Amino acid sequence: MKTAQPGLKQRRLSVRDKLLLALLPTATVLPMLGVIEAFGRHHLLCASMASSAFLIYWDPRNEMNSVHAVVVSQMTASGVGWLMWLLLGGGYAAAAC
């Protein structure tokens, strides 16, 4: 993973830029909420998807936001979530784990 070089100053975002940055992942995830709602009311699936969308929009060139990394992490999260559902049922305890 690449780290910031010493001496490089990170640019601070204005409030307007931060709000625009939050709007893009929101606009990405809200249609997916509609699709998930139409097919089965699994709202907790969107929690990791929303954070991934935010990170991709925040720093799209970071190697941790590559297609491979996102697909592997989402599939791993899905597998662990499914396992917790099997062990603990479909409540918030499984989601918290």
mmCIF file of the C-alpha atoms, coordinates in Angstrom:
data_MODEL
# 
_entry.id   MODEL 
# 
loop_
_atom_site.group_PDB 
_atom_site.id 
_atom_site.type_symbol 
_atom_site.label_atom_id 
_atom_site.label_alt_id 
_atom_site.label_comp_id 
_atom_site.label_asym_id 
_atom_site.label_entity_id 
_atom_site.label_seq_id 
_atom_site.pdbx_PDB_ins_code 
_atom_site.Cartn_x 
_atom_site.Cartn_y 
_atom_site.Cartn_z 
_atom_site.occupancy 
_atom_site.B_iso_or_equiv 
_atom_site.pdbx_formal_charge 
_atom_site.auth_seq_id 
_atom_site.auth_comp_id 
_atom_site.auth_asym_id 
_atom_site.auth_atom_id 
_atom_site.pdbx_PDB_model_num 
ATOM 1  C CA . MET A 1 1  ? 0.000   0.000   0.000  1.00 0.00 ? 1  MET A CA 1 
ATOM 2  C CA . LYS A 1 2  ? 1.357   3.399   -0.921 1.00 0.00 ? 2  LYS A CA 1 
ATOM 3  C CA . THR A 1 3  ? 1.864   5.909   1.856  1.00 0.00 ? 3  THR A CA 1 
ATOM 4  C CA . ALA A 1 4  ? 1.978   9.661   1.669  1.00 0.00 ? 4  ALA A CA 1 
ATOM 5  C CA . GLN A 1 5  ? 5.423   11.070  1.144  1.00 0.00 ? 5  GLN A CA 1 
ATOM 6  C CA . PRO A 1 6  ? 6.761   13.193  3.980  1.00 0.00 ? 6  PRO A CA 1 
ATOM 7  C CA . GLY A 1 7  ? 6.580   16.888  3.291  1.00 0.00 ? 7  GLY A CA 1 
ATOM 8  C CA . LEU A 1 8  ? 3.534   16.645  1.014  1.00 0.00 ? 8  LEU A CA 1 
ATOM 9  C CA . LYS A 1 9  ? 0.664   18.665  2.343  1.00 0.00 ? 9  LYS A CA 1 
ATOM 10 C CA . GLN A 1 10 ? -2.828  17.285  1.920  1.00 0.00 ? 10 GLN A CA 1 
ATOM 11 C CA . ARG A 1 11 ? -5.405  19.699  0.537  1.00 0.00 ? 11 ARG A CA 1 
ATOM 12 C CA . ARG A 1 12 ? -8.274  20.536  2.889  1.00 0.00 ? 12 ARG A CA 1 
ATOM 13 C CA . LEU A 1 13 ? -11.698 20.333  1.346  1.00 0.00 ? 13 LEU A CA 1 
ATOM 14 C CA . SER A 1 14 ? -14.260 23.074  1.717  1.00 0.00 ? 14 SER A CA 1 
ATOM 15 C CA . VAL A 1 15 ? -17.656 22.286  3.224  1.00 0.00 ? 15 VAL A CA 1 
ATOM 16 C CA . ARG A 1 16 ? -19.174 22.502  -0.274 1.00 0.00 ? 16 ARG A CA 1 
ATOM 17 C CA . ASP A 1 17 ? -16.642 19.982  -1.605 1.00 0.00 ? 17 ASP A CA 1 
ATOM 18 C CA . LYS A 1 18 ? -17.286 17.641  1.323  1.00 0.00 ? 18 LYS A CA 1 
ATOM 19 C CA . LEU A 1 19 ? -21.031 17.766  0.702  1.00 0.00 ? 19 LEU A CA 1 
ATOM 20 C CA . LEU A 1 20 ? -20.505 17.062  -3.010 1.00 0.00 ? 20 LEU A CA 1 
ATOM 21 C CA . LEU A 1 21 ? -18.220 14.186  -2.085 1.00 0.00 ? 21 LEU A CA 1 
ATOM 22 C CA . ALA A 1 22 ? -20.935 12.722  0.142  1.00 0.00 ? 22 ALA A CA 1 
ATOM 23 C CA . LEU A 1 23 ? -23.564 13.210  -2.567 1.00 0.00 ? 23 LEU A CA 1 
ATOM 24 C CA . LEU A 1 24 ? -21.854 10.957  -5.123 1.00 0.00 ? 24 LEU A CA 1 
ATOM 25 C CA . PRO A 1 25 ? -21.823 7.765   -3.021 1.00 0.00 ? 25 PRO A CA 1 
ATOM 26 C CA . THR A 1 26 ? -25.340 8.555   -1.835 1.00 0.00 ? 26 THR A CA 1 
ATOM 27 C CA . ALA A 1 27 ? -26.532 8.812   -5.429 1.00 0.00 ? 27 ALA A CA 1 
ATOM 28 C CA . THR A 1 28 ? -24.834 5.477   -6.121 1.00 0.00 ? 28 THR A CA 1 
ATOM 29 C CA . VAL A 1 29 ? -26.227 3.594   -3.127 1.00 0.00 ? 29 VAL A CA 1 
ATOM 30 C CA . LEU A 1 30 ? -29.819 4.885   -3.134 1.00 0.00 ? 30 LEU A CA 1 
ATOM 31 C CA . PRO A 1 31 ? -30.748 3.148   -6.414 1.00 0.00 ? 31 PRO A CA 1 
ATOM 32 C CA . MET A 1 32 ? -29.217 -0.045  -5.035 1.00 0.00 ? 32 MET A CA 1 
ATOM 33 C CA . LEU A 1 33 ? -31.403 0.310   -1.932 1.00 0.00 ? 33 LEU A CA 1 
ATOM 34 C CA . GLY A 1 34 ? -34.403 0.439   -4.254 1.00 0.00 ? 34 GLY A CA 1 
ATOM 35 C CA . VAL A 1 35 ? -33.295 -2.715  -6.070 1.00 0.00 ? 35 VAL A CA 1 
ATOM 36 C CA . ILE A 1 36 ? -32.629 -4.553  -2.809 1.00 0.00 ? 36 ILE A CA 1 
ATOM 37 C CA . GLU A 1 37 ? -35.987 -3.383  -1.431 1.00 0.00 ? 37 GLU A CA 1 
ATOM 38 C CA . ALA A 1 38 ? -37.738 -4.673  -4.534 1.00 0.00 ? 38 ALA A CA 1 
ATOM 39 C CA . PHE A 1 39 ? -36.127 -8.100  -4.255 1.00 0.00 ? 39 PHE A CA 1 
ATOM 40 C CA . GLY A 1 40 ? -36.124 -8.810  -0.557 1.00 0.00 ? 40 GLY A CA 1 
ATOM 41 C CA . ARG A 1 41 ? -35.713 -6.170  2.184  1.00 0.00 ? 41 ARG A CA 1 
ATOM 42 C CA . HIS A 1 42 ? -32.052 -6.828  2.988  1.00 0.00 ? 42 HIS A CA 1 
ATOM 43 C CA . HIS A 1 43 ? -31.076 -3.319  4.074  1.00 0.00 ? 43 HIS A CA 1 
ATOM 44 C CA . LEU A 1 44 ? -27.946 -4.343  5.961  1.00 0.00 ? 44 LEU A CA 1 
ATOM 45 C CA . LEU A 1 45 ? -26.310 -5.304  2.667  1.00 0.00 ? 45 LEU A CA 1 
ATOM 46 C CA . CYS A 1 46 ? -25.957 -1.618  1.858  1.00 0.00 ? 46 CYS A CA 1 
ATOM 47 C CA . ALA A 1 47 ? -23.825 -0.688  4.866  1.00 0.00 ? 47 ALA A CA 1 
ATOM 48 C CA . SER A 1 48 ? -20.551 -1.981  3.443  1.00 0.00 ? 48 SER A CA 1 
ATOM 49 C CA . MET A 1 49 ? -21.508 -0.944  -0.070 1.00 0.00 ? 49 MET A CA 1 
ATOM 50 C CA . ALA A 1 50 ? -22.045 2.664   1.038  1.00 0.00 ? 50 ALA A CA 1 
ATOM 51 C CA . SER A 1 51 ? -18.665 2.890   2.737  1.00 0.00 ? 51 SER A CA 1 
ATOM 52 C CA . SER A 1 52 ? -16.942 1.350   -0.282 1.00 0.00 ? 52 SER A CA 1 
ATOM 53 C CA . ALA A 1 53 ? -18.651 3.845   -2.584 1.00 0.00 ? 53 ALA A CA 1 
ATOM 54 C CA . PHE A 1 54 ? -17.502 6.723   -0.378 1.00 0.00 ? 54 PHE A CA 1 
ATOM 55 C CA . LEU A 1 55 ? -13.901 5.501   -0.373 1.00 0.00 ? 55 LEU A CA 1 
ATOM 56 C CA . ILE A 1 56 ? -13.876 5.016   -4.137 1.00 0.00 ? 56 ILE A CA 1 
ATOM 57 C CA . TYR A 1 57 ? -15.116 8.557   -4.723 1.00 0.00 ? 57 TYR A CA 1 
ATOM 58 C CA . TRP A 1 58 ? -12.738 9.945   -2.091 1.00 0.00 ? 58 TRP A CA 1 
ATOM 59 C CA . ASP A 1 59 ? -9.571  8.424   -3.587 1.00 0.00 ? 59 ASP A CA 1 
ATOM 60 C CA . PRO A 1 60 ? -10.263 6.494   -6.798 1.00 0.00 ? 60 PRO A CA 1 
ATOM 61 C CA . ARG A 1 61 ? -6.576  5.942   -7.599 1.00 0.00 ? 61 ARG A CA 1 
ATOM 62 C CA . ASN A 1 62 ? -5.724  4.269   -4.309 1.00 0.00 ? 62 ASN A CA 1 
ATOM 63 C CA . GLU A 1 63 ? -4.822  0.616   -4.867 1.00 0.00 ? 63 GLU A CA 1 
ATOM 64 C CA . MET A 1 64 ? -7.205  -0.410  -2.061 1.00 0.00 ? 64 MET A CA 1 
ATOM 65 C CA . ASN A 1 65 ? -10.070 0.969   -4.168 1.00 0.00 ? 65 ASN A CA 1 
ATOM 66 C CA . SER A 1 66 ? -9.235  -1.158  -7.200 1.00 0.00 ? 66 SER A CA 1 
ATOM 67 C CA . VAL A 1 67 ? -11.898 -3.416  -8.665 1.00 0.00 ? 67 VAL A CA 1 
ATOM 68 C CA . HIS A 1 68 ? -10.067 -6.497  -7.392 1.00 0.00 ? 68 HIS A CA 1 
ATOM 69 C CA . ALA A 1 69 ? -9.775  -5.209  -3.822 1.00 0.00 ? 69 ALA A CA 1 
ATOM 70 C CA . VAL A 1 70 ? -13.398 -4.067  -3.667 1.00 0.00 ? 70 VAL A CA 1 
ATOM 71 C CA . VAL A 1 71 ? -14.778 -7.299  -5.138 1.00 0.00 ? 71 VAL A CA 1 
ATOM 72 C CA . VAL A 1 72 ? -12.701 -9.472  -2.796 1.00 0.00 ? 72 VAL A CA 1 
ATOM 73 C CA . SER A 1 73 ? -13.618 -7.404  0.251  1.00 0.00 ? 73 SER A CA 1 
ATOM 74 C CA . GLN A 1 74 ? -17.342 -7.360  -0.618 1.00 0.00 ? 74 GLN A CA 1 
ATOM 75 C CA . MET A 1 75 ? -17.363 -11.105 -1.266 1.00 0.00 ? 75 MET A CA 1 
ATOM 76 C CA . THR A 1 76 ? -15.538 -11.737 2.017  1.00 0.00 ? 76 THR A CA 1 
ATOM 77 C CA . ALA A 1 77 ? -18.001 -9.497  3.868  1.00 0.00 ? 77 ALA A CA 1 
ATOM 78 C CA . SER A 1 78 ? -20.895 -11.355 2.233  1.00 0.00 ? 78 SER A CA 1 
ATOM 79 C CA . GLY A 1 79 ? -19.459 -14.722 3.260  1.00 0.00 ? 79 GLY A CA 1 
ATOM 80 C CA . VAL A 1 80 ? -18.860 -13.655 6.841  1.00 0.00 ? 80 VAL A CA 1 
ATOM 81 C CA . GLY A 1 81 ? -22.320 -12.063 6.974  1.00 0.00 ? 81 GLY A CA 1 
ATOM 82 C CA . TRP A 1 82 ? -23.922 -15.243 5.682  1.00 0.00 ? 82 TRP A CA 1 
ATOM 83 C CA . LEU A 1 83 ? -22.019 -17.301 8.267  1.00 0.00 ? 83 LEU A CA 1 
ATOM 84 C CA . MET A 1 84 ? -23.146 -14.974 11.079 1.00 0.00 ? 84 MET A CA 1 
ATOM 85 C CA . TRP A 1 85 ? -26.710 -15.238 9.794  1.00 0.00 ? 85 TRP A CA 1 
ATOM 86 C CA . LEU A 1 86 ? -26.466 -19.031 9.976  1.00 0.00 ? 86 LEU A CA 1 
ATOM 87 C CA . LEU A 1 87 ? -25.039 -18.925 13.493 1.00 0.00 ? 87 LEU A CA 1 
ATOM 88 C CA . LEU A 1 88 ? -27.016 -16.048 15.048 1.00 0.00 ? 88 LEU A CA 1 
ATOM 89 C CA . GLY A 1 89 ? -30.075 -15.542 12.873 1.00 0.00 ? 89 GLY A CA 1 
ATOM 90 C CA . GLY A 1 90 ? -31.145 -12.465 10.981 1.00 0.00 ? 90 GLY A CA 1 
ATOM 91 C CA . GLY A 1 91 ? -31.015 -9.856  13.734 1.00 0.00 ? 91 GLY A CA 1 
ATOM 92 C CA . TYR A 1 92 ? -28.718 -7.060  14.757 1.00 0.00 ? 92 TYR A CA 1 
ATOM 93 C CA . ALA A 1 93 ? -26.411 -9.377  16.742 1.00 0.00 ? 93 ALA A CA 1 
ATOM 94 C CA . ALA A 1 94 ? -25.377 -11.042 13.499 1.00 0.00 ? 94 ALA A CA 1 
ATOM 95 C CA . ALA A 1 95 ? -24.941 -7.652  11.829 1.00 0.00 ? 95 ALA A CA 1 
ATOM 96 C CA . ALA A 1 96 ? -22.826 -6.388  14.724 1.00 0.00 ? 96 ALA A CA 1 
ATOM 97 C CA . CYS A 1 97 ? -20.522 -9.401  14.533 1.00 0.00 ? 97 CYS A CA 1 
# 
